């Protein structure tokens, strides 16, 4: 599944992400990104199992946290790096729109995955994405991304059950051309 860049996605809840371009590098393409995040908004605690991520604050104040560590903050001109496999979250810790420029490396399926998550959030108008779409994405891309903030019972029972029911109901036809997960 080939996506032309730049591509702008918006979850309708205060997060806009622009996938700007792919920069070929010998050890994997680097995806250049820019985000605009409303005060108090930002992704849940999450893990990129196969990717590093870097964000440089252009305007505003970013709050960020590594799982199990205290919250930290960065201002305009400062850069935050999240290493692959490390659970992290970030949010707009200021009163105005947070703007960051950054990268994800290697790009892998991140454009598809986040585009589908944002679309599922827009569908229901909530941070928690539409349940069937979320179950599909979390299940299919488990080797690449995870959300440690989801309770174990939900991860081990509810999501797999929802995924199976969704398959039986034919809810995943729209994902027929979804890219294969990496790392399998």
C-alpha positions in Angstrom: 0.0 0.0 0.0 1.7 3.1 -1.2 0.8 6.5 0.2 1.8 9.8 -1.4 3.4 12.4 0.9 2.9 14.9 2.3 -0.2 13.6 4.0 -2.1 15.4 6.8 -4.2 13.5 9.2 -6.4 14.9 12.0 -8.2 12.9 14.8 -10.8 15.7 15.2 -9.9 15.9 18.9 -7.0 18.3 18.8 -4.2 16.3 17.2 -3.0 17.0 13.6 0.0 15.1 12.1 1.7 15.8 8.8 3.7 13.0 7.3 6.1 15.2 5.2 8.5 12.9 3.4 10.6 9.8 3.5 14.3 10.2 3.5 16.1 7.0 2.3 18.8 5.8 4.7 20.9 2.6 4.5 19.4 1.2 7.7 15.8 2.1 7.0 13.8 5.1 5.7 13.4 8.1 8.0 9.9 9.5 8.0 9.8 13.3 8.6 6.8 14.5 10.5 5.2 17.6 12.0 2.5 17.8 14.6 0.1 20.3 16.0 -1.4 19.4 19.4 -4.1 21.2 21.4 -3.5 22.0 25.1 -3.7 18.8 27.2 -3.9 16.5 24.2 -1.5 13.8 23.1 -1.2 10.1 22.6 -1.6 7.5 25.3 1.3 5.6 26.7 2.5 3.5 23.8 5.4 1.5 22.4 7.0 1.5 19.0 8.7 -1.9 19.2 10.6 -1.5 15.9 11.1 2.3 15.6 12.9 5.2 17.2 11.1 8.6 17.3 12.4 12.1 17.8 10.5 15.4 18.4 11.9 18.9 18.4 9.6 21.6 19.9 9.1 24.4 17.4 6.5 26.3 19.5 5.0 25.5 22.9 5.8 23.2 25.7 5.8 19.4 25.5 5.3 17.2 28.5 6.6 13.6 28.1 7.1 10.5 30.2 8.8 7.2 29.9 6.9 4.4 31.6 7.8 4.3 35.3 9.7 7.6 35.3 8.6 11.1 36.4 7.1 13.5 33.9 9.5 15.8 32.1 9.1 18.9 29.9 10.9 20.5 26.9 10.6 24.0 25.4 11.1 25.4 22.0 14.4 24.3 20.4 14.7 21.2 22.6 14.6 17.7 21.3 13.1 14.5 22.9 14.1 11.1 21.7 12.1 7.9 22.3 14.0 4.7 21.6 12.3 1.7 20.1 10.8 -0.7 22.6 10.5 2.0 25.3 6.9 2.8 26.5 6.3 6.6 26.3 3.7 9.3 26.0 3.8 13.0 25.3 1.2 15.8 25.5 0.9 19.5 25.1 1.8 20.9 28.5 1.2 24.5 27.5 -1.7 26.9 26.9 -1.3 27.3 23.2 -0.9 24.8 20.3 2.2 22.7 20.6 4.1 22.4 17.3 6.9 19.9 16.9 8.9 18.7 14.0 10.4 15.2 14.1 11.0 11.8 12.6 10.2 8.1 13.0 12.8 5.5 11.8 12.3 3.2 10.2 9.0 4.3 8.8 7.5 0.7 8.5 3.7 0.9 8.7 3.3 4.0 10.8 1.6 6.1 8.2 -1.1 3.5 7.7 -1.4 2.6 11.4 -1.8 6.2 12.6 -4.1 7.2 9.7 -6.4 4.3 10.6 -6.3 5.1 14.4 -7.1 8.8 13.7 -10.0 7.8 11.4 -11.3 5.5 14.0 -11.2 8.3 16.6 -13.0 10.7 14.2 -15.6 8.1 13.5 -16.7 8.1 17.2 -15.6 11.6 18.2 -13.6 10.2 21.2 -10.0 9.5 22.1 -10.9 5.8 22.4 -11.1 4.7 18.7 -14.1 2.8 17.3 -13.8 -0.6 19.0 -13.8 -2.9 16.0 -11.2 -0.8 14.1 -9.1 -0.6 17.2 -9.3 -4.4 17.8 -8.2 -5.0 14.2 -5.3 -2.6 14.3 -4.1 -3.6 17.8 -4.2 -7.3 16.8 -2.7 -7.1 13.3 0.1 -4.7 14.3 0.9 -6.2 17.8 4.5 -6.9 16.7 5.0 -3.2 16.0 2.9 -1.2 18.5 1.3 -1.7 21.9 -0.5 0.3 24.5 0.6 -0.7 27.9 -2.1 1.6 29.5 -4.8 -0.8 28.4 -5.7 -3.2 31.3 -4.5 -6.8 30.9 -8.0 -8.2 30.9 -9.0 -5.9 28.0 -5.8 -6.7 26.1 -6.0 -10.5 26.6 -9.8 -11.1 26.5 -11.9 -8.1 25.3 -9.7 -7.1 22.3 -9.3 -10.6 20.9 -13.0 -11.3 21.3 -13.9 -8.0 19.6 -11.5 -8.8 16.8 -13.0 -12.3 16.2 -16.6 -10.9 16.3 -15.5 -8.2 13.8 -14.1 -10.8 11.4 -17.3 -12.8 11.6 -19.4 -9.6 10.9 -17.2 -8.7 7.9 -16.1 -5.4 9.5 -12.5 -5.6 8.2 -13.1 -5.6 4.5 -12.0 -2.0 4.4 -8.6 -3.1 5.6 -8.1 -5.6 2.7 -5.2 -3.6 1.4 -3.6 -2.9 4.8 0.2 -3.4 4.7 1.6 -6.5 6.2 2.9 -6.1 9.8 6.6 -5.8 10.2 8.6 -8.1 12.5 6.6 -11.3 11.8 
